Amino acid sequence: MAYVITEPCIGTKDQSCVEVCPVDCIYDGGDHFMINPEECIDCGACEPECPVEAIYPEDEVPEEMESYITKAAEYDFGS
Protein backbone atom coordinates (compact mmCIF):
# COMPACT_ATOMS: atom_id res chain seq x y z
CA MET A 1 0.00 0.00 0.00
CA ALA A 2 1.12 3.54 -0.69
CA TYR A 3 0.07 7.00 0.33
CA VAL A 4 -1.96 9.11 -2.10
CA ILE A 5 -2.00 12.88 -2.61
CA THR A 6 -5.49 14.18 -3.38
CA GLU A 7 -7.37 17.26 -4.58
CA PRO A 8 -6.54 19.73 -1.74
CA CYS A 9 -2.94 19.80 -3.06
CA ILE A 10 -4.10 21.42 -6.30
CA GLY A 11 -3.15 25.08 -6.21
CA THR A 12 -1.13 24.67 -3.02
CA LYS A 13 1.80 22.36 -3.79
CA ASP A 14 3.52 23.05 -0.49
CA GLN A 15 6.82 21.16 -0.58
CA SER A 16 6.86 20.07 3.06
CA CYS A 17 5.94 16.51 2.07
CA VAL A 18 8.71 16.35 -0.53
CA GLU A 19 11.30 17.53 1.98
CA VAL A 20 10.54 14.78 4.53
CA CYS A 21 10.18 11.82 2.15
CA PRO A 22 13.08 9.44 2.89
CA VAL A 23 12.87 7.70 -0.51
CA ASP A 24 12.12 10.68 -2.78
CA CYS A 25 8.93 9.12 -4.17
CA ILE A 26 6.97 12.40 -4.43
CA TYR A 27 6.93 13.97 -7.88
CA ASP A 28 5.56 17.15 -9.41
CA GLY A 29 2.53 15.92 -11.35
CA GLY A 30 1.65 19.29 -12.86
CA ASP A 31 -1.31 20.62 -10.93
CA HIS A 32 -0.40 18.71 -7.74
CA PHE A 33 2.28 16.47 -6.27
CA MET A 34 1.96 12.72 -6.76
CA ILE A 35 3.39 9.76 -4.86
CA ASN A 36 4.85 6.95 -6.95
CA PRO A 37 3.09 3.87 -5.52
CA GLU A 38 5.95 1.63 -6.66
CA GLU A 39 8.53 3.63 -4.67
CA CYS A 40 6.50 4.56 -1.57
CA ILE A 41 7.60 2.58 1.49
CA ASP A 42 4.43 3.44 3.43
CA CYS A 43 6.37 5.23 6.17
CA GLY A 44 3.78 7.99 6.60
CA ALA A 45 6.32 10.80 7.08
CA CYS A 46 4.59 12.96 4.47
CA GLU A 47 1.04 12.83 5.85
CA PRO A 48 1.45 15.04 8.96
CA GLU A 49 3.56 17.57 7.01
CA CYS A 50 0.80 18.42 4.51
CA PRO A 51 -0.74 21.78 5.49
CA VAL A 52 -3.93 21.11 3.50
CA GLU A 53 -4.43 17.47 4.63
CA ALA A 54 -4.29 16.14 1.07
CA ILE A 55 -2.32 12.94 1.85
CA TYR A 56 -4.01 9.69 2.85
CA PRO A 57 -3.06 6.04 3.15
CA GLU A 58 -4.46 4.37 0.03
CA ASP A 59 -7.16 2.51 1.97
CA GLU A 60 -8.35 5.70 3.69
CA VAL A 61 -8.77 7.99 0.66
CA PRO A 62 -12.25 9.58 0.85
CA GLU A 63 -14.65 8.02 -1.65
CA GLU A 64 -15.07 11.26 -3.62
CA MET A 65 -11.28 11.40 -4.18
CA GLU A 66 -10.60 7.75 -5.07
CA SER A 67 -9.83 8.78 -8.66
CA TYR A 68 -6.48 10.04 -7.33
CA ILE A 69 -5.49 6.44 -6.53
CA THR A 70 -5.96 5.51 -10.19
CA LYS A 71 -4.33 8.74 -11.36
CA ALA A 72 -1.16 7.93 -9.39
CA ALA A 73 -1.16 4.28 -10.49
CA GLU A 74 -1.41 5.27 -14.17
CA TYR A 75 0.93 8.29 -14.07
CA ASP A 76 4.21 7.98 -15.96
CA PHE A 77 6.85 8.70 -13.33
CA GLY A 78 9.57 8.18 -15.92
CA SER A 79 10.68 4.81 -14.58
PDB file of N, CA, C and O in Angstrom, chain B, residues numbered from 101:
ATOM      1  N   MET B 101       0.842  -1.181   0.000  1.00  0.00           N
ATOM      2  CA  MET B 101       0.000   0.000   0.000  1.00  0.00           C
ATOM      3  C   MET B 101       0.881   1.236   0.000  1.00  0.00           C
ATOM      4  O   MET B 101       1.981   1.235   0.554  1.00  0.00           O
ATOM      5  N   ALA B 102       0.385   2.277  -0.624  1.00  0.00           N
ATOM      6  CA  ALA B 102       1.117   3.537  -0.686  1.00  0.00           C
ATOM      7  C   ALA B 102       0.229   4.657  -0.178  1.00  0.00           C
ATOM      8  O   ALA B 102      -0.971   4.479   0.035  1.00  0.00           O
ATOM      9  N   TYR B 103       0.832   5.793   0.006  1.00  0.00           N
ATOM     10  CA  TYR B 103       0.071   6.995   0.333  1.00  0.00           C
ATOM     11  C   TYR B 103      -0.334   7.670  -0.974  1.00  0.00           C
ATOM     12  O   TYR B 103       0.308   7.483  -2.008  1.00  0.00           O
ATOM     13  N   VAL B 104      -1.414   8.462  -0.914  1.00  0.00           N
ATOM     14  CA  VAL B 104      -1.963   9.109  -2.099  1.00  0.00           C
ATOM     15  C   VAL B 104      -2.174  10.585  -1.798  1.00  0.00           C
ATOM     16  O   VAL B 104      -2.694  10.945  -0.741  1.00  0.00           O
ATOM     17  N   ILE B 105      -1.765  11.440  -2.738  1.00  0.00           N
ATOM     18  CA  ILE B 105      -2.004  12.878  -2.607  1.00  0.00           C
ATOM     19  C   ILE B 105      -3.247  13.207  -3.414  1.00  0.00           C
ATOM     20  O   ILE B 105      -3.364  12.822  -4.578  1.00  0.00           O
ATOM     21  N   THR B 106      -4.181  13.927  -2.786  1.00  0.00           N
ATOM     22  CA  THR B 106      -5.485  14.180  -3.383  1.00  0.00           C
ATOM     23  C   THR B 106      -5.719  15.659  -3.703  1.00  0.00           C
ATOM     24  O   THR B 106      -4.811  16.485  -3.613  1.00  0.00           O
ATOM     25  N   GLU B 107      -6.944  15.962  -4.073  1.00  0.00           N
ATOM     26  CA  GLU B 107      -7.365  17.263  -4.581  1.00  0.00           C
ATOM     27  C   GLU B 107      -6.929  18.496  -3.788  1.00  0.00           C
ATOM     28  O   GLU B 107      -6.567  19.492  -4.414  1.00  0.00           O
ATOM     29  N   PRO B 108      -6.938  18.494  -2.447  1.00  0.00           N
ATOM     30  CA  PRO B 108      -6.542  19.725  -1.743  1.00  0.00           C
ATOM     31  C   PRO B 108      -5.143  20.244  -2.102  1.00  0.00           C
ATOM     32  O   PRO B 108      -4.843  21.416  -1.878  1.00  0.00           O
ATOM     33  N   CYS B 109      -4.290  19.377  -2.658  1.00  0.00           N
ATOM     34  CA  CYS B 109      -2.943  19.801  -3.057  1.00  0.00           C
ATOM     35  C   CYS B 109      -2.973  20.726  -4.269  1.00  0.00           C
ATOM     36  O   CYS B 109      -2.072  21.543  -4.454  1.00  0.00           O
ATOM     37  N   ILE B 110      -4.005  20.596  -5.091  1.00  0.00           N
ATOM     38  CA  ILE B 110      -4.097  21.416  -6.301  1.00  0.00           C
ATOM     39  C   ILE B 110      -4.139  22.888  -5.918  1.00  0.00           C
ATOM     40  O   ILE B 110      -4.976  23.313  -5.121  1.00  0.00           O
ATOM     41  N   GLY B 111      -3.227  23.655  -6.496  1.00  0.00           N
ATOM     42  CA  GLY B 111      -3.151  25.081  -6.214  1.00  0.00           C
ATOM     43  C   GLY B 111      -2.316  25.424  -4.994  1.00  0.00           C
ATOM     44  O   GLY B 111      -2.021  26.594  -4.752  1.00  0.00           O
ATOM     45  N   THR B 112      -1.934  24.416  -4.226  1.00  0.00           N
ATOM     46  CA  THR B 112      -1.131  24.667  -3.021  1.00  0.00           C
ATOM     47  C   THR B 112       0.302  24.235  -3.260  1.00  0.00           C
ATOM     48  O   THR B 112       1.225  25.047  -3.206  1.00  0.00           O
ATOM     49  N   LYS B 113       0.482  22.942  -3.526  1.00  0.00           N
ATOM     50  CA  LYS B 113       1.795  22.355  -3.794  1.00  0.00           C
ATOM     51  C   LYS B 113       2.872  22.811  -2.819  1.00  0.00           C
ATOM     52  O   LYS B 113       3.976  23.179  -3.222  1.00  0.00           O
ATOM     53  N   ASP B 114       2.540  22.781  -1.537  1.00  0.00           N
ATOM     54  CA  ASP B 114       3.521  23.053  -0.489  1.00  0.00           C
ATOM     55  C   ASP B 114       4.530  21.897  -0.517  1.00  0.00           C
ATOM     56  O   ASP B 114       4.133  20.737  -0.631  1.00  0.00           O
ATOM     57  N   GLN B 115       5.793  22.197  -0.418  1.00  0.00           N
ATOM     58  CA  GLN B 115       6.818  21.158  -0.582  1.00  0.00           C
ATOM     59  C   GLN B 115       7.231  20.468   0.709  1.00  0.00           C
ATOM     60  O   GLN B 115       8.214  19.726   0.724  1.00  0.00           O
ATOM     61  N   SER B 116       6.506  20.695   1.779  1.00  0.00           N
ATOM     62  CA  SER B 116       6.857  20.071   3.056  1.00  0.00           C
ATOM     63  C   SER B 116       6.914  18.557   2.958  1.00  0.00           C
ATOM     64  O   SER B 116       7.789  17.927   3.552  1.00  0.00           O
ATOM     65  N   CYS B 117       5.982  17.965   2.208  1.00  0.00           N
ATOM     66  CA  CYS B 117       5.942  16.505   2.065  1.00  0.00           C
ATOM     67  C   CYS B 117       7.168  16.001   1.306  1.00  0.00           C
ATOM     68  O   CYS B 117       7.736  14.963   1.646  1.00  0.00           O
ATOM     69  N   VAL B 118       7.561  16.736   0.293  1.00  0.00           N
ATOM     70  CA  VAL B 118       8.714  16.350  -0.529  1.00  0.00           C
ATOM     71  C   VAL B 118       9.984  16.353   0.324  1.00  0.00           C
ATOM     72  O   VAL B 118      10.827  15.464   0.212  1.00  0.00           O
ATOM     73  N   GLU B 119      10.098  17.361   1.167  1.00  0.00           N
ATOM     74  CA  GLU B 119      11.299  17.525   1.985  1.00  0.00           C
ATOM     75  C   GLU B 119      11.495  16.415   3.010  1.00  0.00           C
ATOM     76  O   GLU B 119      12.632  16.100   3.363  1.00  0.00           O
ATOM     77  N   VAL B 120      10.401  15.811   3.499  1.00  0.00           N
ATOM     78  CA  VAL B 120      10.542  14.783   4.535  1.00  0.00           C
ATOM     79  C   VAL B 120      10.537  13.353   3.991  1.00  0.00           C
ATOM     80  O   VAL B 120      10.796  12.414   4.743  1.00  0.00           O
ATOM     81  N   CYS B 121      10.253  13.174   2.720  1.00  0.00           N
ATOM     82  CA  CYS B 121      10.177  11.823   2.154  1.00  0.00           C
ATOM     83  C   CYS B 121      11.570  11.179   2.120  1.00  0.00           C
ATOM     84  O   CYS B 121      12.471  11.691   1.457  1.00  0.00           O
ATOM     85  N   PRO B 122      11.748  10.059   2.833  1.00  0.00           N
ATOM     86  CA  PRO B 122      13.077   9.437   2.894  1.00  0.00           C
ATOM     87  C   PRO B 122      13.490   8.710   1.613  1.00  0.00           C
ATOM     88  O   PRO B 122      14.668   8.400   1.436  1.00  0.00           O
ATOM     89  N   VAL B 123      12.535   8.433   0.715  1.00  0.00           N
ATOM     90  CA  VAL B 123      12.874   7.697  -0.505  1.00  0.00           C
ATOM     91  C   VAL B 123      12.627   8.516  -1.780  1.00  0.00           C
ATOM     92  O   VAL B 123      12.701   7.982  -2.886  1.00  0.00           O
ATOM     93  N   ASP B 124      12.339   9.787  -1.625  1.00  0.00           N
ATOM     94  CA  ASP B 124      12.120  10.682  -2.779  1.00  0.00           C
ATOM     95  C   ASP B 124      11.118  10.118  -3.779  1.00  0.00           C
ATOM     96  O   ASP B 124      11.400  10.054  -4.976  1.00  0.00           O
ATOM     97  N   CYS B 125       9.940   9.707  -3.286  1.00  0.00           N
ATOM     98  CA  CYS B 125       8.931   9.120  -4.174  1.00  0.00           C
ATOM     99  C   CYS B 125       7.822  10.110  -4.531  1.00  0.00           C
ATOM    100  O   CYS B 125       6.830   9.730  -5.153  1.00  0.00           O
ATOM    101  N   ILE B 126       7.986  11.383  -4.139  1.00  0.00           N
ATOM    102  CA  ILE B 126       6.965  12.396  -4.431  1.00  0.00           C
ATOM    103  C   ILE B 126       7.438  13.240  -5.613  1.00  0.00           C
ATOM    104  O   ILE B 126       8.530  13.809  -5.600  1.00  0.00           O
ATOM    105  N   TYR B 127       6.589  13.301  -6.626  1.00  0.00           N
ATOM    106  CA  TYR B 127       6.935  13.969  -7.882  1.00  0.00           C
ATOM    107  C   TYR B 127       5.950  15.091  -8.187  1.00  0.00           C
ATOM    108  O   TYR B 127       4.803  15.071  -7.740  1.00  0.00           O
ATOM    109  N   ASP B 128       6.419  16.068  -8.957  1.00  0.00           N
ATOM    110  CA  ASP B 128       5.556  17.148  -9.413  1.00  0.00           C
ATOM    111  C   ASP B 128       4.720  16.607 -10.569  1.00  0.00           C
ATOM    112  O   ASP B 128       5.245  16.324 -11.646  1.00  0.00           O
ATOM    113  N   GLY B 129       3.430  16.468 -10.340  1.00  0.00           N
ATOM    114  CA  GLY B 129       2.531  15.918 -11.350  1.00  0.00           C
ATOM    115  C   GLY B 129       1.795  16.978 -12.134  1.00  0.00           C
ATOM    116  O   GLY B 129       0.765  16.693 -12.744  1.00  0.00           O
ATOM    117  N   GLY B 130       2.306  18.201 -12.130  1.00  0.00           N
ATOM    118  CA  GLY B 130       1.654  19.287 -12.859  1.00  0.00           C
ATOM    119  C   GLY B 130       0.824  20.136 -11.923  1.00  0.00           C
ATOM    120  O   GLY B 130       1.335  21.084 -11.326  1.00  0.00           O
ATOM    121  N   ASP B 131      -0.452  19.810 -11.786  1.00  0.00           N
ATOM    122  CA  ASP B 131      -1.312  20.618 -10.929  1.00  0.00           C
ATOM    123  C   ASP B 131      -1.179  20.265  -9.445  1.00  0.00           C
ATOM    124  O   ASP B 131      -1.583  21.051  -8.588  1.00  0.00           O
ATOM    125  N   HIS B 132      -0.623  19.105  -9.136  1.00  0.00           N
ATOM    126  CA  HIS B 132      -0.396  18.714  -7.743  1.00  0.00           C
ATOM    127  C   HIS B 132       0.739  17.691  -7.676  1.00  0.00           C
ATOM    128  O   HIS B 132       1.140  17.119  -8.689  1.00  0.00           O
ATOM    129  N   PHE B 133       1.245  17.476  -6.462  1.00  0.00           N
ATOM    130  CA  PHE B 133       2.278  16.467  -6.271  1.00  0.00           C
ATOM    131  C   PHE B 133       1.641  15.081  -6.301  1.00  0.00           C
ATOM    132  O   PHE B 133       0.465  14.915  -5.979  1.00  0.00           O
ATOM    133  N   MET B 134       2.435  14.097  -6.692  1.00  0.00           N
ATOM    134  CA  MET B 134       1.965  12.717  -6.756  1.00  0.00           C
ATOM    135  C   MET B 134       3.008  11.798  -6.134  1.00  0.00           C
ATOM    136  O   MET B 134       4.212  12.022  -6.257  1.00  0.00           O
ATOM    137  N   ILE B 135       2.518  10.760  -5.463  1.00  0.00           N
ATOM    138  CA  ILE B 135       3.394   9.764  -4.856  1.00  0.00           C
ATOM    139  C   ILE B 135       3.451   8.548  -5.775  1.00  0.00           C
ATOM    140  O   ILE B 135       2.419   7.997  -6.158  1.00  0.00           O
ATOM    141  N   ASN B 136       4.666   8.138  -6.121  1.00  0.00           N
ATOM    142  CA  ASN B 136       4.846   6.951  -6.950  1.00  0.00           C
ATOM    143  C   ASN B 136       4.551   5.730  -6.072  1.00  0.00           C
ATOM    144  O   ASN B 136       5.303   5.441  -5.141  1.00  0.00           O
ATOM    145  N   PRO B 137       3.450   5.006  -6.366  1.00  0.00           N
ATOM    146  CA  PRO B 137       3.092   3.868  -5.516  1.00  0.00           C
ATOM    147  C   PRO B 137       4.101   2.727  -5.544  1.00  0.00           C
ATOM    148  O   PRO B 137       4.125   1.900  -4.633  1.00  0.00           O
ATOM    149  N   GLU B 138       4.931   2.676  -6.576  1.00  0.00           N
ATOM    150  CA  GLU B 138       5.955   1.627  -6.657  1.00  0.00           C
ATOM    151  C   GLU B 138       7.154   1.943  -5.762  1.00  0.00           C
ATOM    152  O   GLU B 138       7.872   1.033  -5.346  1.00  0.00           O
ATOM    153  N   GLU B 139       7.374   3.211  -5.467  1.00  0.00           N
ATOM    154  CA  GLU B 139       8.532   3.627  -4.671  1.00  0.00           C
ATOM    155  C   GLU B 139       8.189   3.911  -3.211  1.00  0.00           C
ATOM    156  O   GLU B 139       9.065   3.860  -2.348  1.00  0.00           O
ATOM    157  N   CYS B 140       6.931   4.206  -2.933  1.00  0.00           N
ATOM    158  CA  CYS B 140       6.502   4.555  -1.575  1.00  0.00           C
ATOM    159  C   CYS B 140       6.720   3.370  -0.638  1.00  0.00           C
ATOM    160  O   CYS B 140       6.334   2.243  -0.946  1.00  0.00           O
ATOM    161  N   ILE B 141       7.344   3.641   0.512  1.00  0.00           N
ATOM    162  CA  ILE B 141       7.603   2.578   1.486  1.00  0.00           C
ATOM    163  C   ILE B 141       6.573   2.597   2.629  1.00  0.00           C
ATOM    164  O   ILE B 141       6.738   1.899   3.630  1.00  0.00           O
ATOM    165  N   ASP B 142       5.527   3.391   2.471  1.00  0.00           N
ATOM    166  CA  ASP B 142       4.431   3.440   3.431  1.00  0.00           C
ATOM    167  C   ASP B 142       4.896   3.874   4.819  1.00  0.00           C
ATOM    168  O   ASP B 142       4.390   3.380   5.827  1.00  0.00           O
ATOM    169  N   CYS B 143       5.854   4.793   4.873  1.00  0.00           N
ATOM    170  CA  CYS B 143       6.373   5.233   6.172  1.00  0.00           C
ATOM    171  C   CYS B 143       5.466   6.262   6.841  1.00  0.00           C
ATOM    172  O   CYS B 143       5.454   6.373   8.067  1.00  0.00           O
ATOM    173  N   GLY B 144       4.708   7.015   6.045  1.00  0.00           N
ATOM    174  CA  GLY B 144       3.781   7.992   6.600  1.00  0.00           C
ATOM    175  C   GLY B 144       4.389   9.325   6.985  1.00  0.00           C
ATOM    176  O   GLY B 144       3.693  10.167   7.552  1.00  0.00           O
ATOM    177  N   ALA B 145       5.660   9.546   6.698  1.00  0.00           N
ATOM    178  CA  ALA B 145       6.318  10.796   7.083  1.00  0.00           C
ATOM    179  C   ALA B 145       5.674  12.012   6.424  1.00  0.00           C
ATOM    180  O   ALA B 145       5.660  13.098   7.004  1.00  0.00           O
ATOM    181  N   CYS B 146       5.149  11.839   5.232  1.00  0.00           N
ATOM    182  CA  CYS B 146       4.591  12.959   4.474  1.00  0.00           C
ATOM    183  C   CYS B 146       3.235  13.427   4.997  1.00  0.00           C
ATOM    184  O   CYS B 146       2.933  14.620   4.952  1.00  0.00           O
ATOM    185  N   GLU B 147       2.428  12.510   5.484  1.00  0.00           N
ATOM    186  CA  GLU B 147       1.041  12.832   5.853  1.00  0.00           C
ATOM    187  C   GLU B 147       0.921  13.978   6.862  1.00  0.00           C
ATOM    188  O   GLU B 147       0.173  14.920   6.599  1.00  0.00           O
ATOM    189  N   PRO B 148       1.620  13.946   8.000  1.00  0.00           N
ATOM    190  CA  PRO B 148       1.452  15.041   8.961  1.00  0.00           C
ATOM    191  C   PRO B 148       2.059  16.366   8.500  1.00  0.00           C
ATOM    192  O   PRO B 148       1.738  17.413   9.063  1.00  0.00           O
ATOM    193  N   GLU B 149       2.918  16.343   7.501  1.00  0.00           N
ATOM    194  CA  GLU B 149       3.563  17.568   7.014  1.00  0.00           C
ATOM    195  C   GLU B 149       2.684  18.371   6.060  1.00  0.00           C
ATOM    196  O   GLU B 149       2.945  19.551   5.829  1.00  0.00           O
ATOM    197  N   CYS B 150       1.648  17.750   5.507  1.00  0.00           N
ATOM    198  CA  CYS B 150       0.803  18.417   4.511  1.00  0.00           C
ATOM    199  C   CYS B 150      -0.096  19.452   5.183  1.00  0.00           C
ATOM    200  O   CYS B 150      -0.926  19.093   6.018  1.00  0.00           O
ATOM    201  N   PRO B 151       0.058  20.739   4.831  1.00  0.00           N
ATOM    202  CA  PRO B 151      -0.741  21.785   5.488  1.00  0.00           C
ATOM    203  C   PRO B 151      -2.211  21.807   5.061  1.00  0.00           C
ATOM    204  O   PRO B 151      -3.036  22.443   5.717  1.00  0.00           O
ATOM    205  N   VAL B 152      -2.541  21.117   3.967  1.00  0.00           N
ATOM    206  CA  VAL B 152      -3.933  21.108   3.502  1.00  0.00           C
ATOM    207  C   VAL B 152      -4.580  19.724   3.649  1.00  0.00           C
ATOM    208  O   VAL B 152      -5.667  19.488   3.122  1.00  0.00           O
ATOM    209  N   GLU B 153      -3.917  18.816   4.361  1.00  0.00           N
ATOM    210  CA  GLU B 153      -4.432  17.473   4.628  1.00  0.00           C
ATOM    211  C   GLU B 153      -4.879  16.757   3.355  1.00  0.00           C
ATOM    212  O   GLU B 153      -5.986  16.224   3.279  1.00  0.00           O
ATOM    213  N   ALA B 154      -3.994  16.758   2.357  1.00  0.00           N
ATOM    214  CA  ALA B 154      -4.289  16.137   1.072  1.00  0.00           C
ATOM    215  C   ALA B 154      -3.759  14.716   0.960  1.00  0.00           C
ATOM    216  O   ALA B 154      -4.047  14.034  -0.024  1.00  0.00           O
ATOM    217  N   ILE B 155      -2.988  14.246   1.947  1.00  0.00           N
ATOM    218  CA  ILE B 155      -2.325  12.944   1.852  1.00  0.00           C
ATOM    219  C   ILE B 155      -3.015  11.924   2.751  1.00  0.00           C
ATOM    220  O   ILE B 155      -3.258  12.162   3.934  1.00  0.00           O
ATOM    221  N   TYR B 156      -3.324  10.768   2.136  1.00  0.00           N
ATOM    222  CA  TYR B 156      -4.010   9.688   2.848  1.00  0.00           C
ATOM    223  C   TYR B 156      -3.345   8.354   2.544  1.00  0.00           C
ATOM    224  O   TYR B 156      -2.773   8.168   1.470  1.00  0.00           O
ATOM    225  N   PRO B 157      -3.423   7.414   3.506  1.00  0.00           N
ATOM    226  CA  PRO B 157      -3.065   6.039   3.152  1.00  0.00           C
ATOM    227  C   PRO B 157      -4.055   5.588   2.080  1.00  0.00           C
ATOM    228  O   PRO B 157      -5.217   5.992   2.105  1.00  0.00           O
ATOM    229  N   GLU B 158      -3.616   4.772   1.156  1.00  0.00           N
ATOM    230  CA  GLU B 158      -4.461   4.367   0.027  1.00  0.00           C
ATOM    231  C   GLU B 158      -5.828   3.841   0.460  1.00  0.00           C
ATOM    232  O   GLU B 158      -6.832   4.127  -0.192  1.00  0.00           O
ATOM    233  N   ASP B 159      -5.879   3.081   1.545  1.00  0.00           N
ATOM    234  CA  ASP B 159      -7.155   2.507   1.974  1.00  0.00           C
ATOM    235  C   ASP B 159      -8.028   3.465   2.783  1.00  0.00           C
ATOM    236  O   ASP B 159      -9.103   3.083   3.244  1.00  0.00           O
ATOM    237  N   GLU B 160      -7.570   4.706   2.957  1.00  0.00           N
ATOM    238  CA  GLU B 160      -8.354   5.698   3.694  1.00  0.00           C
ATOM    239  C   GLU B 160      -8.717   6.926   2.852  1.00  0.00           C
ATOM    240  O   GLU B 160      -9.243   7.906   3.379  1.00  0.00           O
ATOM    241  N   VAL B 161      -8.436   6.874   1.544  1.00  0.00           N
ATOM    242  CA  VAL B 161      -8.771   7.992   0.661  1.00  0.00           C
ATOM    243  C   VAL B 161     -10.293   8.146   0.650  1.00  0.00           C
ATOM    244  O   VAL B 161     -11.008   7.168   0.429  1.00  0.00           O
ATOM    245  N   PRO B 162     -10.804   9.378   0.890  1.00  0.00           N
ATOM    246  CA  PRO B 162     -12.254   9.578   0.847  1.00  0.00           C
ATOM    247  C   PRO B 162     -12.831   9.138  -0.501  1.00  0.00           C
ATOM    248  O   PRO B 162     -12.198   9.301  -1.544  1.00  0.00           O
ATOM    249  N   GLU B 163     -14.024   8.586  -0.459  1.00  0.00           N
ATOM    250  CA  GLU B 163     -14.651   8.020  -1.654  1.00  0.00           C
ATOM    251  C   GLU B 163     -14.676   9.003  -2.822  1.00  0.00           C
ATOM    252  O   GLU B 163     -14.430   8.615  -3.964  1.00  0.00           O
ATOM    253  N   GLU B 164     -14.973  10.273  -2.542  1.00  0.00           N
ATOM    254  CA  GLU B 164     -15.067  11.261  -3.619  1.00  0.00           C
ATOM    255  C   GLU B 164     -13.712  11.606  -4.234  1.00  0.00           C
ATOM    256  O   GLU B 164     -13.660  12.306  -5.245  1.00  0.00           O
ATOM    257  N   MET B 165     -12.616  11.129  -3.644  1.00  0.00           N
ATOM    258  CA  MET B 165     -11.284  11.404  -4.176  1.00  0.00           C
ATOM    259  C   MET B 165     -10.549  10.141  -4.611  1.00  0.00           C
ATOM    260  O   MET B 165      -9.346  10.191  -4.866  1.00  0.00           O
ATOM    261  N   GLU B 166     -11.243   9.018  -4.700  1.00  0.00           N
ATOM    262  CA  GLU B 166     -10.599   7.754  -5.065  1.00  0.00           C
ATOM    263  C   GLU B 166      -9.993   7.770  -6.463  1.00  0.00           C
ATOM    264  O   GLU B 166      -9.141   6.936  -6.771  1.00  0.00           O
ATOM    265  N   SER B 167     -10.412   8.692  -7.308  1.00  0.00           N
ATOM    266  CA  SER B 167      -9.833   8.782  -8.655  1.00  0.00           C
ATOM    267  C   SER B 167      -8.343   9.116  -8.588  1.00  0.00           C
ATOM    268  O   SER B 167      -7.605   8.839  -9.533  1.00  0.00           O
ATOM    269  N   TYR B 168      -7.896   9.708  -7.480  1.00  0.00           N
ATOM    270  CA  TYR B 168      -6.476  10.045  -7.334  1.00  0.00           C
ATOM    271  C   TYR B 168      -5.619   8.794  -7.133  1.00  0.00           C
ATOM    272  O   TYR B 168      -4.421   8.815  -7.416  1.00  0.00           O
ATOM    273  N   ILE B 169      -6.216   7.712  -6.650  1.00  0.00           N
ATOM    274  CA  ILE B 169      -5.494   6.441  -6.527  1.00  0.00           C
ATOM    275  C   ILE B 169      -5.155   5.942  -7.930  1.00  0.00           C
ATOM    276  O   ILE B 169      -4.017   5.562  -8.207  1.00  0.00           O
ATOM    277  N   THR B 170      -6.152   5.949  -8.806  1.00  0.00           N
ATOM    278  CA  THR B 170      -5.964   5.514 -10.192  1.00  0.00           C
ATOM    279  C   THR B 170      -5.017   6.447 -10.923  1.00  0.00           C
ATOM    280  O   THR B 170      -4.156   6.003 -11.683  1.00  0.00           O
ATOM    281  N   LYS B 171      -5.179   7.745 -10.690  1.00  0.00           N
ATOM    282  CA  LYS B 171      -4.327   8.743 -11.357  1.00  0.00           C
ATOM    283  C   LYS B 171      -2.854   8.476 -11.035  1.00  0.00           C
ATOM    284  O   LYS B 171      -2.009   8.520 -11.929  1.00  0.00           O
ATOM    285  N   ALA B 172      -2.544   8.200  -9.772  1.00  0.00           N
ATOM    286  CA  ALA B 172      -1.156   7.931  -9.386  1.00  0.00           C
ATOM    287  C   ALA B 172      -0.672   6.602  -9.961  1.00  0.00           C
ATOM    288  O   ALA B 172       0.479   6.486 -10.382  1.00  0.00           O
ATOM    289  N   ALA B 173      -1.550   5.600  -9.977  1.00  0.00           N
ATOM    290  CA  ALA B 173      -1.164   4.283 -10.490  1.00  0.00           C
ATOM    291  C   ALA B 173      -0.872   4.317 -11.983  1.00  0.00           C
ATOM    292  O   ALA B 173      -0.033   3.562 -12.473  1.00  0.00           O
ATOM    293  N   GLU B 174      -1.571   5.203 -12.713  1.00  0.00           N
ATOM    294  CA  GLU B 174      -1.410   5.271 -14.168  1.00  0.00           C
ATOM    295  C   GLU B 174      -0.440   6.349 -14.629  1.00  0.00           C
ATOM    296  O   GLU B 174      -0.125   6.427 -15.817  1.00  0.00           O
ATOM    297  N   TYR B 175       0.039   7.180 -13.708  1.00  0.00           N
ATOM    298  CA  TYR B 175       0.927   8.287 -14.072  1.00  0.00           C
ATOM    299  C   TYR B 175       2.302   7.749 -14.503  1.00  0.00           C
ATOM    300  O   TYR B 175       2.814   6.791 -13.924  1.00  0.00           O
ATOM    301  N   ASP B 176       2.879   8.372 -15.509  1.00  0.00           N
ATOM    302  CA  ASP B 176       4.215   7.983 -15.957  1.00  0.00           C
ATOM    303  C   ASP B 176       5.263   8.750 -15.162  1.00  0.00           C
ATOM    304  O   ASP B 176       5.534   9.918 -15.439  1.00  0.00           O
ATOM    305  N   PHE B 177       5.844   8.090 -14.180  1.00  0.00           N
ATOM    306  CA  PHE B 177       6.854   8.705 -13.329  1.00  0.00           C
ATOM    307  C   PHE B 177       8.240   8.668 -13.962  1.00  0.00           C
ATOM    308  O   PHE B 177       9.228   9.055 -13.339  1.00  0.00           O
ATOM    309  N   GLY B 178       8.303   8.199 -15.205  1.00  0.00           N
ATOM    310  CA  GLY B 178       9.569   8.176 -15.915  1.00  0.00           C
ATOM    311  C   GLY B 178      10.453   6.995 -15.553  1.00  0.00           C
ATOM    312  O   GLY B 178      11.658   7.019 -15.801  1.00  0.00           O
ATOM    313  N   SER B 179       9.858   5.956 -14.963  1.00  0.00           N
ATOM    314  CA  SER B 179      10.683   4.807 -14.578  1.00  0.00           C
ATOM    315  C   SER B 179      10.905   3.869 -15.725  1.00  0.00           C
ATOM    316  O   SER B 179      11.579   2.851 -15.569  1.00  0.00           O
TER     317      SER B 179
END
